[in-house]
């Protein structure tokens, strides 16, 4: 099956099969790719009602979410902060998007991959 890129910005790439979170690993900013079939949930910081102290520019704040690099994260809308829970991972993955469409596209691709 051909893998189609559905959404891409400076923070993430969503394909028909995977989510790639850019600048994920500290301190080198290596990307992290997750098969959509291994994702349990996709939410925004807004949907999760995450407060200021639960969000971080890179790494883990006072939550069980590891955030990819974005030092401007505290200055963007919480609808542009995504959080995914992954099978067999105790730590959720957090990331930013440049456009709300990024989260919407991820949610649609995730549902399609799991149906």
C-alpha positions as CSV (number, residue, x, y, z in Angstrom):
1,X,0.0,0.0,0.0
2,X,1.3,3.4,-0.9
3,X,1.8,5.8,2.0
4,X,0.3,9.2,1.3
5,X,1.4,12.4,3.1
6,X,-1.9,14.0,4.4
7,X,-0.4,16.8,6.5
8,X,3.1,18.2,7.1
9,X,4.4,21.3,8.9
10,X,7.6,22.1,10.9
11,X,6.4,20.0,13.8
12,X,4.7,16.8,12.5
13,X,4.1,14.7,9.4
14,X,0.8,12.7,9.1
15,X,0.7,10.0,6.5
16,X,-1.9,7.3,5.9
17,X,0.1,5.0,8.1
18,X,2.2,7.0,10.6
19,X,2.6,10.1,12.7
20,X,6.1,11.5,12.8
21,X,6.8,14.0,15.5
22,X,9.8,16.1,14.6
23,X,12.4,17.3,17.1
24,X,11.2,14.8,19.7
25,X,14.2,13.4,21.4
26,X,16.4,15.5,23.7
27,X,19.0,16.8,23.2
28,X,19.5,16.1,19.5
29,X,16.0,16.7,18.2
30,X,15.6,13.3,16.4
31,X,12.1,12.6,15.1
32,X,9.9,9.9,16.5
33,X,7.5,7.9,14.2
34,X,4.4,6.1,15.5
35,X,2.3,3.8,13.5
36,X,-1.3,5.1,13.6
37,X,-2.5,1.6,14.5
38,X,-0.5,1.8,17.8
39,X,-2.2,5.1,18.8
40,X,-4.9,4.7,21.5
41,X,-6.1,8.3,21.6
42,X,-5.6,11.7,19.9
43,X,-6.5,14.8,21.8
44,X,-5.7,18.5,22.0
45,X,-4.4,20.3,25.2
46,X,-7.7,22.1,25.1
47,X,-9.8,18.9,25.1
48,X,-7.6,17.6,28.0
49,X,-7.9,20.9,29.9
50,X,-4.1,21.0,30.3
51,X,-3.0,23.8,32.5
52,X,0.2,25.9,32.2
53,X,2.3,23.6,34.3
54,X,1.3,20.5,32.4
55,X,2.8,21.8,29.1
56,X,6.5,22.3,28.4
57,X,8.6,23.6,25.5
58,X,10.6,20.4,25.3
59,X,10.6,17.4,27.7
60,X,8.2,16.6,30.5
61,X,6.4,19.1,32.7
62,X,4.1,18.2,35.6
63,X,2.2,15.6,33.6
64,X,2.9,12.2,32.0
65,X,3.5,13.9,28.6
66,X,6.8,14.2,26.8
67,X,6.7,17.3,24.6
68,X,8.6,17.6,21.3
69,X,10.6,20.9,20.9
70,X,8.6,24.1,20.6
71,X,9.7,26.9,22.9
72,X,6.7,29.0,21.8
73,X,4.2,26.4,22.8
74,X,3.0,28.4,25.8
75,X,2.1,31.3,23.4
76,X,-0.1,29.3,21.0
77,X,-3.7,28.2,21.2
78,X,-4.2,24.9,23.1
79,X,-6.1,23.7,20.1
80,X,-2.7,23.6,18.3
81,X,-1.1,21.3,20.9
82,X,-1.7,17.6,20.3
83,X,-1.3,14.7,22.7
84,X,-1.3,11.1,21.7
85,X,-1.4,8.0,23.9
86,X,0.5,5.0,22.4
87,X,0.1,1.3,23.1
88,X,2.7,0.0,25.6
89,X,4.1,3.5,26.3
90,X,3.4,4.9,29.8
91,X,4.4,8.4,28.7
92,X,2.1,10.3,26.3
93,X,3.6,12.2,23.4
94,X,2.9,16.0,22.9
95,X,3.5,18.2,20.0
96,X,2.5,21.4,18.3
97,X,0.9,22.0,14.9
98,X,1.0,25.2,12.8
99,X,-2.6,24.8,11.8
100,X,-5.7,23.3,13.6
101,X,-6.1,21.2,10.4
102,X,-3.1,19.2,11.5
103,X,-4.9,17.7,14.5
104,X,-8.1,17.2,12.5
105,X,-6.2,15.4,9.8
106,X,-4.4,13.2,12.3
107,X,-7.7,12.3,14.0
108,X,-9.2,11.3,10.7
109,X,-6.2,9.3,9.5
110,X,-6.1,7.6,12.9
111,X,-9.7,6.6,12.8
112,X,-9.3,5.4,9.2
113,X,-6.2,3.3,10.0
114,X,-8.1,1.6,12.9
115,X,-11.3,0.7,11.0
